[in-house]
Amino acid sequence: MNRTRLSTVALALSALLSVSACAGTTEERNDAAISVENCGDTVTFDEVPERVTLLDNPSVSALAALDVLDRVTAKAGVYPTEYYSPEVGAQLEQIPTLTDQVDTSGHLQISREMVVATEPDLVIGSSDTVNRQTLGTNGIPLLDEPAFCGSLRGEVTFEDAYDQVMLYGTVFDREEAAAAYIRELKDRVAAVMETVPDSENRSVAVLYPTTGSSVTYAYGTGSMSHPLVSAAGLENVFGSETERVFEVTGEELIDRDPDVIITLYSAGDSGPVIDAVEGLPGAGALTAVKNQTIFPMLLSFAEPPSPLAVDGLEKLSEYLEETR
């Protein structure tokens, strides 16, 4: 457990802390401190963060909706313009980028020293070298996506995305704005589900091919992609798998033979990931390949749980309508 150092005044008033539960997150707060549960740890802030360093893109939509994106003073990783409105994209362009280097699996390549040099009072996201443990000696708090730190248990739902929005609402003292944004997201999900025809009976596999290698990953019920495809009326052929992500072979995919394949990628051109699916051994036998129902989707539209998954649901719904 890592905490930012409480001030003397905060310690003196600690007995006055009140505890409440909201959207699955426990908060303790008074005039000087805010504590939230994240990835199995209690993270405590002396005050609302003013200097944020971002290490990944899923939180951007929530920060923008809460009107705190202007507190992000540095970012690292990739931030495809397709994720955001022109206004949010313009804001992101003004934020200095530390590095956009990621490996073939989409994992950020950055040093701890580079992040510490930005003097943040909050880091959102993590990497192999930058995490709660490595930043602990500097007293820098970190919030991560629960899906990435392994703290989500059981089948993922849209509620997990809403919980993360409320987490940021609590940390930035924007609970009312967070609640309003969550209502908006729920209405959008409901609107898509109402359009699913009773005749929709197609199956789907959600894959992440690693271009340049023979490894292909698939997603099970521990992934946000599962409630996304379910809300769109599709049956996940890997719905019996409780893991978030796991390696699959071409033979396994052919055996399950999905009608639709969603192929995820981190950034850039979608062509290579489509080619990777079509290049799997025996892929010509797949229904999705024969019918050309391979839908490329940027990763954060499907994983982890975040407001971007609602955008992803809407995009998937449009694609399915076009291919019926």
ABEGO torsion letter per residue (X at the ends): XBBBBBBAAAAAAAAABBBBBBGGBBBBBBAABBBBBBGGBBBBBABBBABBBBABAAAAAAAAAAGAAAABABBBEBBBAAABBAAAAAAAAABBBABABBBAAGBBBBBAAAAAAAGBABBBEBBAABBAAAAAAAGBBBBBBAAAAGABBEBBBAAAAAAAAAAAAAAAGAAAAAAAAAAAAAAAAAAAAAABBAABABBBBBBBBBBGBABBBBBBAABAAAAAAAAAGBBBAAAABABABBBBBAAAAAAAGBABBBBBBABEBAAAAAAAAAABBGAAABAAAAAGBBBBBBAAAAOBBBAAAAAAAAAAAAAAAAAX
